[in-house]
Amino acid sequence: MKENSYGIKRRIEFIYLSIKSHFSVVINKDIKILEVGCGTGEYISRQLAKKGFLVKGIDLDYNSIEYAKKRNKFPNLKYQVKDLKEIDEKYDVIICSEVLEHLKDPLEMLTQINQKLSARGIVIVTIPNGYGPFEFFSLIYHLSLKRERKPNGNNQKIPDSLNSNCPHIQHFTISEIKTLFKKANFIAKFQKNRSFLCGPYIRFILNKVPFINKINLILADHLPARAVSGWMFVLIKLK
């Protein structure tokens, strides 16, 4: 997978290493993973299926799921148009990547995730900094160009979602998102910054010059959380 300014390669590496660290003595095929709001599944659930995990991706967007199904060649990977509330079984890993910022009630989503998580399980959440560089560039883009949001907003050849009408309606600070986790009976076991600069305009420079983008991602590791474009978390249930 080719890296970009949004850190899509960094994200899947974070997810994979977090799973392997937490389930160090469990083989991949025995770990059940659910990706909530999977979109086309291209950059997370599909990548995990390649590693041998038992993966299910769910999303409410019919076109995204149909796209995912057509590209799926893995017997250990299933996609469904389904609400999380309709899921009956428990999962060892639940992934909620770039989803909470789109929801009217993110606490309800996290509460549902807690109910579907096995006792030994982990939740992996990635989310943009609501007041970071990405949201700044996005605001300027929409104010100045008045363009309709495109489904392939990350400038990727394969879209991560075909739902073009799903704006960010939540804007979290680092303290606010951690408070939300606690309200859902979670605590962050580990967190990592994802990318420093990304978004409209700046992505064209960073994606065309990998060396500059590499520096961009390295900078994210050394900057305070409030200064970067997004965060990645591993959550466990509060005792």
N, C-alpha and C positions, 0 to 999 in steps of 0.2 A: 504494500500500500504506500502510495506517494504521500509525503507530508505536505501540509499547506499551512497558511497563517492561522487557521482555526485550531490547529493541533489535532487533526483527526487520527493521525498515527499515534501520537502521544496519548490520546484518549483510550484507544483500544489496548495499548501496551499497559496503561494504568489499570484498566479493567482486568486484563488477563493476569497480570502480576498480583493484583489484589486477591483474586480468586485463588490462585495457586499458593499464595502465602497463608491465607486463612484455612484452606483445605489441603494442607501440605501432604497428608498421608492418604488422600482420596484420589482415585484415578478419575480422569476427565469424564468418562462415559457414565459415571455414577453421580455426577453433579447436575442437578436440574436447575436450569436458568430460565427466567422469564424476563423478556424485555417489554416494558410498558411504553406505549407510544412509539413503536418501532419504526414507523414510516415505511420506507422501502426495504429496511433491514440491511442495507448494503454495507454499512460501516461498523456495525456492532454484532447483531445476531448472526449474520452470515459469516463473519470473521471468526466468531466463537465456535460455530458449527464445524468449521475447518479444523479446529483443534480437537474435535471429538466430543465436546459437551452436548448434553441433551438440551436443546434450546426451543423455546416457543416465543414467537413475537406476536403481540396483539396491538391493534390500532383501530380507531373508529373510522378512519378514512378508507373507504372501499377501494379507491383507485390505487392508493399506495400498497395495500395488501395484495391486490391482484397483480400489480407489478412485481412485488416480492415473490409471490407464488410462481410466476412465470420464469423467474431467474433462479429459483431454488432447485438445486440438484442433490441436496443432502437429505438422506433418510432420517437423520437425527435432528432435523429442523422443520418446524411447523409454523405456519402463519394463519392467523384468524382475525376476522373483523369481530371484535368482542370488547365489551366493557370489562374493566378489572373486577367489578362487582359480580360478574358472571363466572369468574374463575373459582372453582371449588377446591382444587388441590393446593398443597403447600410447595414452596420452592426454596432451594438452598441459596440461590442468588436471585435478587430482583434488581433489574437495571432501569433507572428512570433518567434518561439522558436528554437534556434540553427540552423538558416537558413542563415542569412546574411553572415556568414563567408565562405559559400560555393559558393557565387555568384560572377560572374565577374562584375556585376553592382548593388551593394546593394542599391545605391541611387535610381535607377529606381524602385526597389521593394518597397522601402519606399514611393516613390511618388505615386505609384499605390495604396498602402495601404491607403494613405491620401485621395485619390479620392473615395475609397470604404467605408470610415468611416463616420458614421452619425455625425451630428453637435455636439451632446452631447457625442460622443463616446470616447473610450480610446483604445490605442494600448499597448499590452504587449509584450515586446521584452526580450528574454534572449539570451546571447551571451558569448562565452569564452573570457577571457582576452588573447589577442593575444600574450602576452609576460609573461604569468603567469605560475604557476606550471604545469597545465594540458598540455599546449603546450610544455613545457620543457620535461616532461616525454614521451609525444608522439614522439617528435623528437628523443630522445635517443632510444626509442623502434624501430622506423623504421630504424634508422641508424645502430643499432647493430644487429637486427634480420633479417632485409630485408624481413619481412613478409608482405603478402598482407593484406590490411585493411579488417577486418571482419565486416559484417553488424551488428553483435551484440557486438559492441565495448565497451559497458558499462557493459559487463559481466552480462546481464540481461537474465532471462529465456525466456522472450518474447521480441523480438527485437523492437526498436523504429523505425527502417527503414530496408527495405530489399534491399536498394540501396547501393551496396558495392563499387561503384566507384564514390564517392562524397567527395573528400578531402577538407581540409580547404585551401582556396586560398586568404583569407583576414585575416590580423592580426591587430586588432585594439588596440590602447591604450584607456584609459578612455576618454581622451580629444578628440581623433579622432572620437570615436563613437558618442559623444555628438555633435560634429561639423556636422557629417553626419545627425543626427536627425534634427538639425536646418536647414540644406540645404533642407530637405524634408518638412519644415514648421511644425516641431514638437518641443516640449520642454518636458524635463523629469519632470513630476510632482513628481515622487518618484523613488528612486533607492535603491537596496539592494544587498549586496554581497551574492553569492550563496554557494560556497564551497572554503575552503582553499586548501587542497591537493586532487587531483584526477587524474586519468589517468592510463596508463599501469604501472605494477609493484606495485605501492602503493595501488591500488584499492583492491588487494587481501588481504592485511593486514586489511585495513579499513572495508571492507565489511564482513570480518569474525569476527571482534571484534567490535560490535555495540557501546560499551562504548567509544572506541578510536575514532570512527567515529563521535560520538556525540560531543566530544571535538573539533574535526576537524571542524565541522559545526559552533560550538559556536565561535571558533577563527575567522572564516570568518566575524562575526559580529563586531569584534573589530579591525580588520586589515584595513589598507588603501586599497583602490580599486586596486591600482597597484600591491598588493602583493597576491591577491587571484586568483582562477582559472576561475571564471566567475561572471557575473553580471545579474541582473534582473531589468527591467525598466517598469514604467508606463508612457506612453506618451499621451499628449493631443495636439490638434492643436494650433498653435500660432494664436493669435487674428489678 
